[in-house]
Amino acid sequence: MDESTKNGIIKAIVIMVLAALIVVSVFVILTRNRKGTNTTTEELELTEVQKITTIDLSKSYPKTPPTVVDLYAHTMKVLYKENYTDEEFEKMASVLSGIFDSEFLQAQQSWPSGLKSEVEQKKKDDCSIPKYEVLTSDLQEKRDNGEEIANVVAKFHIRTGTHTTPYNYLFVLRKDSNGLWKIMGWTVSEATDTEQ
């Protein structure tokens, strides 16, 4: 083999090795970037429990009576359905107490232990809230004493085992001294055939 052929073969081998190194380098860089993106995406996807436990009412309090009721309904749906730790339960109960009127909370003698007992019993009874609907047509009024009151109707579909029953909840809310709507209480009635 003459000298020029050897040099040609050596150059071809060197070029192939360099090309292979470039391909491997590009692959590693692209793979590393994808992993970083996936990790970030996974970190942003919160569970339903985490969506509630990470709520900071001091920064993002619901603005209207229907949105306050929606937060209550969603929290109760999660409490009945999902699995969570005692610490997560306490955080969800804290969110609920944050949307309740102070007089309503004072009347709850066993809060939040009463809520915990209720939820545990509902889970034992295979009870869940598969669906709810907050009706946004709220009636607001101003009383003689200056209080602002709102009524919001929400329809809860409560499933026990395989049977689902719709209930109408009439929530009464009052605007507090900070201008925040707080739940004062509610009444419950089974929805009639025409309301289902």
N, C-alpha and C positions, 0 to 999 in steps of 0.2 A: 504494500500500500504506500502510495507516495505521500509526501508531507502535506500537500494541499488537501487531499482527501481526509487525512487525520484531523487537520484543523477544521474542516467543514463539519465533520462528525462531532467534534468537541463543541464547536459553536452551536450546533443544533441541540445538543444535550443541555448546554448551559441555558439556552433560550427556553427550552421546554421546562426546565426546573424553575426558572424565574416566572414563567407563565403560571405554573402550578402554584407557586408561592403567592402570586397575586390573587388567583382564584380563591385559595384557602383564606387569605387575609380578608377579602371582600365578604366571603361567607361568614366568617367569625364576627365581623363588624355588624352585618345585617342581623345575625342571630342574636347577638348581645342586645341590640336596640329593640328587637321584638320582645325579648324577655322583659326588658325594662317597661315597655308599654303595657304588656299583659299584667305585670305586677301592679302597676298603677291603676289599671282598669279594675282589677280584682279588689283592690283596696277601696275603690269608690263604690262598689256594689254592696250596700248595707242590707242586712236582713230586716224584716219587718219590725222585729224587736229593737234592733239598733236604730232604726229610723225614729222610733219614739224615744228611746233612752238618750239619744243625742240632741233632742229638742231643748233649746235654751229659750224659755218663755220670756226672759228679760230682753232678748234680742229679736225674737220673731213670734210675738203673740198674735193669734188670729185676729183679724181686723173686724169681722162682722159676726153677728150672732150665729148664722148658719155655719161659718167656718169653725167657730168654737164647738158647736154641736158635732160637726164632722170629726174634729180631733177627739172628742169624747167617744164617739161611735167607733172610730178606727182603733182607738186604744182598747176598748172593750172587746172588739173582734179579735185583736191580737192576744189579749189576755186569755180569752176562751180557747183559742186554737193553737197557739205556738208554745214551744218549750223554751224555758228561760230560767236563769239562776235567781236566787233570792235577791241578790243585789240588783239584777235587772228588773225584778218585780217592784222593788222599792223605788227605782227610778221612774217606772211607769206610773206607780201610785203618786209619786211626787208631781208628775206632769198633770195627772187628774186633779190633784189638790190645787194646783196652780190655776186651773180654769174654773174652780168652784168658788162660789160666793163665800165670804168669811162667815156669815151667819149659818149658811148651809153646813160648812165644815165643823163649826162649833156644835151643831146638833148631832153630828156623827160621833157617837160615844166611843166606838171601837175602830176608828180609822187609823191605819189601813188594814188592821188585822181582820176586820169584818169583811173587807173587800177580798182579802186573801182566802178566807173561809168560803165566801160565795163562789169565787172562781174555782177553787178546788172541788166544791160540790158540783158545779156545772160540768167540770171536766169528767168527774166520776159518772155523771148522768149522761155522758156523751152529748153534751150541749155545745152548740157553736153558733156563730153568727155568720152564715155564708154570704149574706148580702144585706146591705142597708142603703137607704136613700134619704138624704137630707133635703127637705123641700125648702127652697130658698125664699119663698114668699112668707117673710116674717112680719108680724104685726107689731109695730113699735108704738109706744104711747109714753106720754110724759104725765106723771102723777102730780097732784096738787103740791106735794112736798118737794117737787123738783126731780124725783127719781125718774130715770129712763128705764123702761121695761120693754122686753121683746119676747114674743112667743115664736117658737120654731117647732114645726112638726117634722118628725123623722120616722120613717118606716123601717123597722128591724124585722128581718126574717130569721126567726130562731129555730134552729134544727135540733131536735132531740132524737137521737138514733137516725132513723130514715124519714121521720115525719117533720115537715117544716110548717111553722105557723107564723103568719105575719102579725106584727103588733105595731100600733101607732103610739109613739111617744110624743107627748106635748111638753117641750122644755120651756121653762120660764127663766129668762136671763135678765140681769140688772147691770147697768153700767156703773162701775165703781168710781171712786174719786180720781183715779188716774185715767179715766176714759176707756177702761177695758171692760168688755162684756164678760160677765161671770155667770155660771149656771147656779140658779137658786134652788132648783128642784125640777121634778117632772112627774107626770102622771102617765100611766100605761093603760091601753085598752086594746083588746084583740080587734084586728081589722075585720070589717064586715065583708061579705061576699062582693059587694060593689066596689070596695076599696082595694081589693087584692089585685 
